[in-house]
Structure formats: structure tokens, C-alpha cells
Amino acid sequence: MAKNKIQFQKGLSLTEFLSQYGTEEQCRDALFRMRWPQGFQCPKCGHLGYCEIRDRKVYQCYKCHAQTSLIQGTIFADTKLPLKIWLMSIYLVTQAKDGISSLNLARTIGISSNAALRMKHKLQQVMKNRDDCKTLKGLLLIDDAYWGGKKRDGKRGRGATGKMPLLAALSLSPEGHPLFLKISHLTSFTKDEISAWSAKHLRPESHVISDGLNCFPAVTKNQCQHEPIVTSTGRKYDDRKVFQWLNTVIGNVKNALHGTHHAISGRHLPRYLAEFCYRFNRRFQLHTMVNRLTYVALRTQPVPQRLLKLAEVRW
């Protein structure tokens, strides 16, 4: 039997990771090169000359004497944890296929559960911000999904209490293989909601295939082509084959979240979905994912604790 090249691809081993980021000095040197690839440049005046004040771990500009920290203005800002702990967390979050819970993360790297949860949410926010900047294009499959179980209050179906509506979108290659995934939390499946979502996440002229739900034609408002497949009345398509990849991915998402995390708050669910999508969309670059996420984290604005507690933007 042929091996699945995704499952058996080479990732970044723990030995290789420790050889690159095993000490605090190695981590600082790596972050310095990622933040200033062409050498230090003062963020205030742009001057290139500087000196390092090692006792305070800051860089001082020779011209304006402004002092800049390596992590100032980044997702790592104001952290009291060593950078090697942050890099180890990035390694564990990116290399685990189904993710890692904050409690398991805390036990593995030796920090408190609250600190691990804050760290994980910040890294998830970096992932979400990064993928939100990218739009899907070409041949796309979209479908409705739900998170959470119904409560025993008599309501059933799509409007059942306790169910959170999700929209899953998967782009396909010309050969029909999955490329990129995006899963968003919506308030409801209405034409206005789908139109606003597609304006943000879909490239015009994309070809969108969906089931017969009456809100999905709203993607045409953003110059997308729409092909509905009404599976309940026609036999022109085998819906199990058409939506096979998308149904498989949705199932994998739910199994991963249920299997890894004991409970997920509804207001933080978009971050957990973004974490899964980030790993899925880079599943062919496991060995570079630590560097890529660290690079983006250095270019992400700080997310204070008060913002982490706020209700998350749906999409």
C-alpha cells in the first residue's frame, strides 16, 4: 500500500529544534535576524547605528538615543517568560497534528496553566490574523456545520439552542485535491451574513459549489459563480463524492477539538478553529512552520489579557 505523503512527511524533530533554539541566546539571535533581516534599524528615526545595553536587554540608537526591546510591539511584548519557552510552545503547537491542550502544554514546558492558556490564545490569534489576510480563490466547496449539542428545550435542527453555526470553505486544485481551508463562526445562515463573509474571504470570479441551502447564492453579490447541488431531489451528482473532501475535513476538525480539549468556550472557538486551519493550510511545510509562525508573531501587535477575554470576532 502506498504511503500517505502528508502523514509520512518529515517534520522538525525535537533534536533539530533544540539544536536551533535550545538556549535563550540562540532564541534571541534567531528573533533578531527575523525582526531585522537587513540589520537593526531604529523604529523611531530609521538610523542603522546602535549599541546593545545587555543589562536591560535593549538596543539604543546612536542618533536619537531611543531604546528598543527585541520584543517591543510584538505578540511577545511584556512577557515574563523566557523566549526559549515561547519557542518551545510554538514548536509543540505547530508540530502536533491535532494540537495540544493548554494543560498539557503547561505540564510539558513547566509553567502555570493560566500562563499556558494565555500563551496559546496569543499564538492562536497570530494564526487567525495571518490566515484572515488570505482569500480563497478558484474552485471552492462550502457547507454549513455546527459546534455543540442541542439542549433539551424542545428546539431541534439548525436552530437548536446550544449549536453554534459554522461555515466551512475548502479550495480545490484543478485535480480536485484539497488546498486551503477556512472555517468561520457565523451568527446565522442568512443571505446578508453569507454576502458579508464572502466579500471578506472569497476572491471575485471564484467558482463556489454548495448544497441547496437558500442563503449560499448570496456569494454572487461579490462576483462569484455559484453552483448549487440540491441533494434531496436530484440524482445528477453523488453528493458524497462531490463533498467528500470537505466532509472529511469537517470530521477531522471536530475529532481533533473533541479529542484534544476538554472544553472550549464559545467566545474563543474561532481561535481554536483558526489554529486547526493554520496547520492544515501548511501541512506540506511542517519543517518550516516554527520559523514561519515566529516570523509572523514578531509582526503581530500585542494582545493584552483584557483583549483576550473579550468576545471574539466571528470571522
N, C-alpha and C positions, 0 to 999 in steps of 0.2 A: 504494500500500500504506500502511495506517495505521501511524503511528509507535508504537513501544512507549513508553508514557508513563513507565515506570521507567527505561529506558535513556536517554531524552532529557530527563529532568527536570533542572532547574537545580540545580547544587550550589554549593559555596562556592569561588569561583575563588581562585587564588593571589594575585591582585591585591587582592581583597577581604580575604583573610586577613591579608596584610601590612599593609594599612591599619588593621586592628584590633589585630594582635599583632606588629607589626614591630619594636618596641623592647622592652627589658627593662622600662621604666617602664610601657608600655601593658599588658604582661602582668601586672605586679604590681597595677596598678589594677583590671584585669579580675578577677583572682583574689580581690582584697579584696572586691569587690562580690558575687562569687559565694559567698564564705565567710560574709560578714556582710551580707546584703541590707538589714537594718534599721540598719546601722551597727555599729561594733565593740562587742563585749560580752566582758568578761573571762571566760575559761573557768573561772577559779577561783572568783570571787566574784559574777560577773554584773554588775559595775559597768560603766557606759557610758562614763565619762570615761577618757581615755587620752592619752598622748603617744607620738610616734614617735622612737626612737633610731636615726637613719639610719645611723650608722657600723656598727652591729651588725645593722641591718635587723630590729628587733624593736619590738613595741608594749608600753608599760608602763602598767599600770592605775594610776590616780590614788589608788585606795582601798587596795588590798592590795600595790601595787608589784610584782605578778607580771609577768614579761616573757613575751610570747608571740610566736613567729615566725609568719609568714604560712603557712608550710608545715608547721608542727609538728602531728604527729598525723595527717598525710595521706599519700597514696601518694608525694608528693614529698619526704618528710622525709629529712633528712641528705644530700640530693643536692648534688653539687659542680658540677652543670651549670646554666647559666643557664635561667631559666624560659622564655625565648623558644625555646630548643632543645627543651624539653619540649612546648611548644605546637605547634611545627613538627612534632614527631613525632606528636602526636595528630592533626594535620591530615593527614599522609601516611598514617597507619594507617586513618583513618576514611573518607577520600575515595577510596582505591584499591579498585576493585571486588573484585579478587582478593587484596587485601592486599599487603604489602611485606615482603620478607625483611629480617632484621636486618643482613645485609651490605650490601644496597642502602640501607637506612636509614642505616647508618654513613657510607657514601660520600656520601649526599645532604646530610646535616646536618653532616658534618665531625667526627665523634667516633670513638672506637675501636670495633672490632667487639664487644668484650666489654661496653662500656658500652651500645651499642645493643641487644644481646641482653637485658641486664638491664632496660633501659627497656621494651622490647617485652613481656617477660614480665610486668612490673608492670602495664602497661596492659591486657594480656590478662586478668590477674587481676581488675582492676576490671570489665572487661566480664563476666567469668564471675560474679562476685559479684552484679552488677546483675541479670542475667537469671535467676540461680538464685532470686531473690526473687519471680519472677513464675511463676504456674502457668498451664498451658494449660487451656482450657475449650471447651465446645461440641462441634462435630463435629471429630474428630481421626482422622488416619491415622497408624499406627505400623508400623514394619517393621524387620527386622534388617539390619545392614550390617556390613562388615568392613574393617579397615585393615591393610595389609601383605600380603606374599605368602607362600605356603607354602614351607617349607624341604623339601629333598629327603631326608626321613627316613621316607618311606612313609606318613605321615598325610595324609589328604585330607579335603575337605569342611569343615564348620563347625568341626571340632576340629583343623584343621591347625595345626601348630606355626608360630608367627610371625604368625598372624592375630589381630588384636585385635577383639573383638566390640563393635559399636556399636549403639545403639538410636536410631533417628530418629523424631521425632514432629512432625507438622505439623498445625496447626489451620486449618480452612477457614471461609470466610464462608458465609452461607446460599446464596449464588450458586455456591459451590464454588471460590472463589478462595483462594489461599494467604494466610495471615495471619502466623502466628508459627511459628518453627522452634526445635526443641531437639534437640541430638544429644549423647548421653551415652555414656561408655565404661563397659561392664559387665564383670564378671568372667566371666559365662557367662549363657546364656539358660535360667534356671530360674524356677520359679514364685515362689520366695521373693525372688529378685532383682527380678523384674518387679513384685511386690507392693510391695516397699520403694521402688522407683523411682517407681511411680505414686502412692504416698502422699505423696511429696515434690513431684512435678511436675505432677500432674493434679488438677483441681478435681472434687469429687464431682458425680455426675449427668452427667458428660461422656459423649458417645457415641463410643466407640472402635471403629474399623474396622481389622482386621489380616488377615493371611493365616492359614493353618491351623496355625501353629506352636503346639505344645501348652502353651507357657508363658504366652501372651498372655491367656488367660481369667483369669489372676490379678488383672487390673485390677478385676474385680468385687468383690474383697475391700475395695476402697476406694470402694464405692458408685458405680462407673462402669458404664455399659452397654457390653456388648461384642458386636460383630457380626463373626464370623469369615467370611472368604471363602476357601474351600478351592479354590484354582485348579486343582489337579491332577485333580479328579474331577467337578466340576460345570460347567455352562455357563450358569448363571443370570446371572453377571456377566462382563463383559470386564475382566479384571484390569489390562490395560494402560491402560484408561480410568480405572478406579477409583483406581489408584495412580500415575496419570500425573504429577501434580504432585510427589508425594513422590519418585518415581524420578528426575525431572528435577533436583530439588534435591540429592539424594544425589550424582548425577553431577556437578553443578556444584561441590559441596564437594570431591570427590576431584580434579577437574581443577584447581581453584584451589590446593589444597595441593600437588599434584604439580608444577604449573607455576610456583609462586612460590618454594617452599622446596626446597633441595637434599636435606635430610634432616630428619626430625622425630623426636625421642626419644619413646619410648612413654610415659614418665612425664610429659611435657609436652604430649602430644596433646590432652587435654581443654581446655587453654588455647587452642590453635590452633582447635579446633572452636568454642569459645565466641566467639572473635574473628569467625569467619565468621557465626555465628548473630546476633551483636550487630549487624553491618552489615545482614544480611538483614532482621532484625526492624524496622529503622529505615530501610529503603530508600526510603521516601517522604519522609524528613526529612533529606536529605543536607546541606542548608544549615545545619541547626542541630546537627549531630552533634558538631562540635568543642566547642561550648558545653556540650552535654549530657554528654559524656564528661568534660570538665574539671570540671564541677559534681559529678559522682559521684566523681571522683578525689579531690576535696577532702574527701569524706566517707567515704573508704575508709582503714582503718587501714594503717600502714606494713607493707611486706612486705620484711623483711631478706633479704640474699643467702642466708643459711643456710636460710630457708624456701623460697626459690625452687628450691633444689637438691633438696628433699625430693620424694618420690613424690607426685604429685598425687592428690587425692581423685577417685574415679571419677565421681561425679555429686553 
